[in-house]
């Protein structure tokens, strides 16, 4: 059997949208605590109305610049919800949500 070479060319592009919230007051976190999307600012510094729906990609969530474990939160269009976490996050702590959407073209 002769060797054949297959050339597959795929372009992958991604877009990232970030949302920022610096807590105005301490946040007592227990399982199910939510932070509304409207409490965040978008990349342009405007008040966010919703988080985007990510169908081919992922969300990242940072507290004070530290990436959080994926199972410790869920994100919907309207809110970020803590899962199985108990903590007290101090006022002035930055929260960042990053929505990454990936698209491919062949």
N, C-alpha and C positions, 0 to 999 in steps of 0.2 A: 504494500500500500504506500503510495507516494505521500510525502509530507505536504500539507497545504497550510498556508499562513492566512489567518483571518485578521483583518484590521478593523477593530471596532473603535469608532470615534464618538465619544460622549462628552458634551459640554455640561458642566455642573455649575450653576450659579446660585448664590444665596443672597437673601436680603435679611437684614437685621434691624429690628425696631426695638428701641429701649424706652423704658418708663421709669421715672425717678420719684421717690418719696422720701423726704427727710422727716422722721417722726416728730410731730409737734409735742406729743406727750408720751409717757411710758406706755408700752403695749404689753399687757399680760396675755401670753399665748398659751392656749390649751388646745387639745384636739378639736378641730372644727372652727377655730378662730378665723375670721375673714378680714381682709383689707380690700375695700372696694377699688375698682379700677379708677373711679372718679377721684380718688385720693392721690393719684399719681400725675406727674407731668410727662408729656411726650418729649421726643428729641428736640423739638422746637421750643420747649418751655411753656407750651400751652396745656391747659387742663385736659387730661385724657377723658374720653367718654366711655370707651371700652378697650379691652385687650383684643388683638386680632385673633382670628381662628387660624391655627396652624394645622394644615393637613399633611404636608410633607416636610417635616422639620421637628423642631423641639423648642421648649422654653428653658431658659436658665433663670435662676433666682439667686440674688446675692444679698447678704446681710452684712453691712459694713465692709463691702468689697470681697467677702468670702462666699464662694460658690456653695450652695446648699445641696444636700443629697436629693436626688430626683423624687424619691418616695416621701419626702418630708413636706411636700406641698402639691397642690393641684391648681391649675389656672383655668378659669372659664372666661367668657367674654366680659363678665361683670365683676369678677373678683379673684383674688388669690386666697386660697384656703390652706391653713396649716394642718398637716396630718400626723397624728401621733407625737406631737411636739409639746413640751411644757417648758416655758421660758419667760423671762421678763426682759423685753427689749427696751432699752433706755431712750428717752427723748433725745433727738439729735442724731440718731442712728440712721444712715441712709439705707433704703431698700431699693433694689434695682431689679426689674423684670426685663428680660430680653427674649423676644420672640424671633426665632430664626426659621425662615421658610426657604426650602431648597427646591430648585427646579432643574430638570435634566432635559437635554435635547440631543437627539441622535442624528 
